[in-house]
């Protein structure tokens, strides 16, 4: 059975690993913020479903889901205002 300290420690280690892995990740594309779990490079997004391409053909650049014609104007995670 896991102890409370063990669970908290695991959460803290997981959070530290997430922060370390997200360092250097592009957090904006044009005027749109790109928060985790989305990202523009494999080490910056959760999985291929969250892969974003920053399309430089536009001014300002526009984020779009990789291999689609779907452009994003805003990314809001649950719980954000």
N, C-alpha and C positions, 0 to 999 in steps of 0.2 A: 504494500500500500504506500502510495506517495505521501510524503509529508508536505505541509504547507510551505515550508522553506524550500523543499525540493521543487515544488511547482513554481514558486516565485523565481527561484534560481533559473529554472528552465526557460521561463518567459523572458527573463532578463538576458540570458545568453542568446535566445532566438532574436530578440530585438537588436542586440549588439551585432549579430551576424547580418541582419537585414540592413542596418545602417552602414556597416562596412561594405556590403555588396552594392549599395546604392550610391556610394561616393563616386562622383564622376559621371553619373547618369544625367542626360539632358533632361531638365525639368520643365522646359518651355519649348513650344514650337510656334513661332510667330507670337500672337497675343494669347495663346491658350496654354495654361499650366497642364503639365502631364504628371499627375501623382502616381505613385505605386498603388496598385499592381500593374498599371500601364507603363510602357516604356518604349524606347526606340532601338535598343540593342538587347540581345538575348540575356545578358546578365542583369538587365534593368527591369524586365517585365516578368510577371508570374509564370505565364506560359504563352504559347502562340496565339491564344484567343485575345491576349492583351497587347499584342504587338502593334505599335503605331509607326507609321512612316511620316516623316516631316517633309512634305512636298514643297521643295524650293522653287517650283515653277510659278508660284503665286507670290504676291507682295502685299502684306507679309506672308511668310510661308504658312501653309495650312496642314494640320495633322489629319491623317486619314488612316483607317484600318488597313493594314498591309494587304495587298493583293485584292483590293476592292475599290469601288468608286464612292465609298462612304466617307465624307469629310466631317470632322468634329469642330464644333464651335465652342464647346464648353465640356469639361469633365467634372462632375460633382459626385463625390463619394457619399454613400449613405451616412447621415449624421452631420454632414457639412451644410452650412447655410449659403 
